[in-house]
Amino acid sequence: MGVSMKTNQNNQPRVQVLNLYGESERLCKEKERASITGISRSQAWVLENEGKFPRRKKIGRTNVWLLSELLLWANQLKEANNNGQ
């Protein structure tokens, strides 16, 4: 079951990154978040509290993230590292 995403200017970068990876919007649990971002749970928490990482969403007792937000974050980090070299 995918997550509906209305097309507007605010989420256009998220739609583009999903298209880049051939994915559709969905929710990701902790294991997949760690795999996509390559950072620990505690580091993600620190960055999230600093406003530098996508905010988690709560579904019951489970933390989830939107796939598009994780991919966009990882892509922006990759671009920043490439531009810094």
C-alpha positions, 0 to 999 in steps of 0.5 A, spaced: 500 500 500 503 506 497 502 513 500 498 518 496 502 524 494 499 530 491 503 534 486 505 541 488 511 545 488 513 543 495 513 536 494 516 536 487 523 534 489 521 528 493 517 526 486 523 527 482 528 523 487 522 517 487 522 517 479 530 517 479 530 511 483 524 508 480 520 508 487 513 510 489 512 513 496 511 508 501 513 508 509 520 505 511 521 502 518 528 503 522 531 497 518 530 500 512 532 507 514 538 505 517 540 501 510 538 508 506 542 513 510 547 509 513 547 512 519 545 509 526 539 510 530 542 515 535 545 519 530 539 520 526 535 522 532 541 527 534 540 530 526 533 530 527 533 534 533 537 539 530 532 539 524 538 536 519 534 530 518 527 528 516 522 527 522 519 521 523 512 519 524 509 515 529 504 509 527 502 506 533 508 505 537 512 504 530 517 510 528 516 510 520 519 515 515 517 517 508 521 514 503 522 520 499 524 524 504 530 519 506 532 518 499 532 526 498 536 527 504 541 522 502 541 525 495 543 532 498 548 529 502 551 525 497 551 532 492 554 536 498 560 531 499 561 531 491 561 539 491 566 539 497 571 535 494 
